[in-house]
């Protein structure tokens, strides 16, 4: 039986770099519709961008919000760090 996509909130995968991907997470992803997969990727991207913007605000407090967003765009498109 395939797990429901709503069960993803109950999963706590091991996030250490050397740990293999949690089999339950793989099963949930495989069972998800393309729309659910795209929504998950969108949430992850928004979270990553929010974290990076917060890091920029802490590291470079002199930047305005517009300058931070421009820096975030440059970072996101260049994938330097």
C-alpha positions as protocol buffer text, in pm:
chain_id: "A"
residue {
  index: 1
  type: UNK
  ca { x: 0 y: 0 z: 0 }
}
residue {
  index: 2
  type: UNK
  ca { x: 136 y: 344 z: -93 }
}
residue {
  index: 3
  type: UNK
  ca { x: 165 y: 601 z: 185 }
}
residue {
  index: 4
  type: UNK
  ca { x: -49 y: 912 z: 158 }
}
residue {
  index: 5
  type: UNK
  ca { x: 125 y: 1231 z: 55 }
}
residue {
  index: 6
  type: UNK
  ca { x: -14 y: 1398 z: 368 }
}
residue {
  index: 7
  type: UNK
  ca { x: 203 y: 1162 z: 576 }
}
residue {
  index: 8
  type: UNK
  ca { x: 511 y: 1356 z: 462 }
}
residue {
  index: 9
  type: UNK
  ca { x: 471 y: 1587 z: 761 }
}
residue {
  index: 10
  type: UNK
  ca { x: 534 y: 1292 z: 993 }
}
residue {
  index: 11
  type: UNK
  ca { x: 867 y: 1197 z: 834 }
}
residue {
  index: 12
  type: UNK
  ca { x: 1190 y: 1305 z: 999 }
}
residue {
  index: 13
  type: UNK
  ca { x: 1469 y: 1192 z: 762 }
}
residue {
  index: 14
  type: UNK
  ca { x: 1831 y: 1168 z: 868 }
}
residue {
  index: 15
  type: UNK
  ca { x: 1985 y: 1478 z: 710 }
}
residue {
  index: 16
  type: UNK
  ca { x: 2351 y: 1390 z: 762 }
}
residue {
  index: 17
  type: UNK
  ca { x: 2540 y: 1406 z: 429 }
}
residue {
  index: 18
  type: UNK
  ca { x: 2656 y: 1047 z: 461 }
}
residue {
  index: 19
  type: UNK
  ca { x: 2305 y: 912 z: 533 }
}
residue {
  index: 20
  type: UNK
  ca { x: 2111 y: 753 z: 246 }
}
residue {
  index: 21
  type: UNK
  ca { x: 1776 y: 906 z: 155 }
}
residue {
  index: 22
  type: UNK
  ca { x: 1499 y: 782 z: 382 }
}
residue {
  index: 23
  type: UNK
  ca { x: 1304 y: 504 z: 205 }
}
residue {
  index: 24
  type: UNK
  ca { x: 972 y: 642 z: 333 }
}
residue {
  index: 25
  type: UNK
  ca { x: 1048 y: 979 z: 176 }
}
residue {
  index: 26
  type: UNK
  ca { x: 1134 y: 811 z: -155 }
}
residue {
  index: 27
  type: UNK
  ca { x: 806 y: 615 z: -142 }
}
residue {
  index: 28
  type: UNK
  ca { x: 605 y: 931 z: -75 }
}
residue {
  index: 29
  type: UNK
  ca { x: 775 y: 1113 z: -360 }
}
residue {
  index: 30
  type: UNK
  ca { x: 712 y: 827 z: -602 }
}
residue {
  index: 31
  type: UNK
  ca { x: 345 y: 813 z: -499 }
}
residue {
  index: 32
  type: UNK
  ca { x: 294 y: 1187 z: -545 }
}
residue {
  index: 33
  type: UNK
  ca { x: 130 y: 1334 z: -852 }
}
residue {
  index: 34
  type: UNK
  ca { x: 335 y: 1563 z: -1076 }
}
residue {
  index: 35
  type: UNK
  ca { x: 143 y: 1860 z: -930 }
}
residue {
  index: 36
  type: UNK
  ca { x: 235 y: 1758 z: -573 }
}
residue {
  index: 37
  type: UNK
  ca { x: 600 y: 1710 z: -672 }
}
residue {
  index: 38
  type: UNK
  ca { x: 611 y: 2054 z: -832 }
}
residue {
  index: 39
  type: UNK
  ca { x: 447 y: 2208 z: -525 }
}
residue {
  index: 40
  type: UNK
  ca { x: 708 y: 2041 z: -300 }
}
residue {
  index: 41
  type: UNK
  ca { x: 993 y: 2174 z: -515 }
}
residue {
  index: 42
  type: UNK
  ca { x: 837 y: 2521 z: -506 }
}
residue {
  index: 43
  type: UNK
  ca { x: 814 y: 2511 z: -124 }
}
residue {
  index: 44
  type: UNK
  ca { x: 1175 y: 2397 z: -97 }
}
residue {
  index: 45
  type: UNK
  ca { x: 1293 y: 2671 z: -333 }
}
residue {
  index: 46
  type: UNK
  ca { x: 1102 y: 2939 z: -141 }
}
residue {
  index: 47
  type: UNK
  ca { x: 1244 y: 2811 z: 187 }
}
residue {
  index: 48
  type: UNK
  ca { x: 1598 y: 2814 z: 48 }
}
residue {
  index: 49
  type: UNK
  ca { x: 1555 y: 3166 z: -87 }
}
residue {
  index: 50
  type: UNK
  ca { x: 1415 y: 3285 z: 247 }
}
residue {
  index: 51
  type: UNK
  ca { x: 1709 y: 3135 z: 435 }
}
residue {
  index: 52
  type: UNK
  ca { x: 1959 y: 3288 z: 194 }
}
residue {
  index: 53
  type: UNK
  ca { x: 1788 y: 3628 z: 216 }
}
residue {
  index: 54
  type: UNK
  ca { x: 1801 y: 3611 z: 598 }
}
residue {
  index: 55
  type: UNK
  ca { x: 2169 y: 3518 z: 580 }
}
residue {
  index: 56
  type: UNK
  ca { x: 2234 y: 3816 z: 349 }
}
residue {
  index: 57
  type: UNK
  ca { x: 2045 y: 4049 z: 585 }
}
residue {
  index: 58
  type: UNK
  ca { x: 2256 y: 3930 z: 879 }
}
residue {
  index: 59
  type: UNK
  ca { x: 2587 y: 3937 z: 693 }
}
residue {
  index: 60
  type: UNK
  ca { x: 2526 y: 4262 z: 502 }
}
residue {
  index: 61
  type: UNK
  ca { x: 2288 y: 4479 z: 707 }
}
residue {
  index: 62
  type: UNK
  ca { x: 2374 y: 4786 z: 497 }
}
residue {
  index: 63
  type: UNK
  ca { x: 2184 y: 4644 z: 198 }
}
residue {
  index: 64
  type: UNK
  ca { x: 1830 y: 4762 z: 135 }
}
residue {
  index: 65
  type: UNK
  ca { x: 1556 y: 4504 z: 76 }
}
residue {
  index: 66
  type: UNK
  ca { x: 1579 y: 4566 z: -300 }
}
residue {
  index: 67
  type: UNK
  ca { x: 1958 y: 4524 z: -295 }
}
residue {
  index: 68
  type: UNK
  ca { x: 1922 y: 4199 z: -97 }
}
residue {
  index: 69
  type: UNK
  ca { x: 1673 y: 4066 z: -352 }
}
residue {
  index: 70
  type: UNK
  ca { x: 1909 y: 4162 z: -637 }
}
residue {
  index: 71
  type: UNK
  ca { x: 2197 y: 3985 z: -459 }
}
residue {
  index: 72
  type: UNK
  ca { x: 1973 y: 3684 z: -401 }
}
residue {
  index: 73
  type: UNK
  ca { x: 1889 y: 3673 z: -773 }
}
residue {
  index: 74
  type: UNK
  ca { x: 2258 y: 3686 z: -863 }
}
residue {
  index: 75
  type: UNK
  ca { x: 2335 y: 3408 z: -614 }
}
residue {
  index: 76
  type: UNK
  ca { x: 2044 y: 3194 z: -732 }
}
residue {
  index: 77
  type: UNK
  ca { x: 2129 y: 3228 z: -1099 }
}
residue {
  index: 78
  type: UNK
  ca { x: 2505 y: 3183 z: -1062 }
}
residue {
  index: 79
  type: UNK
  ca { x: 2501 y: 2895 z: -807 }
}
residue {
  index: 80
  type: UNK
  ca { x: 2842 y: 3010 z: -681 }
}
residue {
  index: 81
  type: UNK
  ca { x: 2805 y: 2926 z: -311 }
}
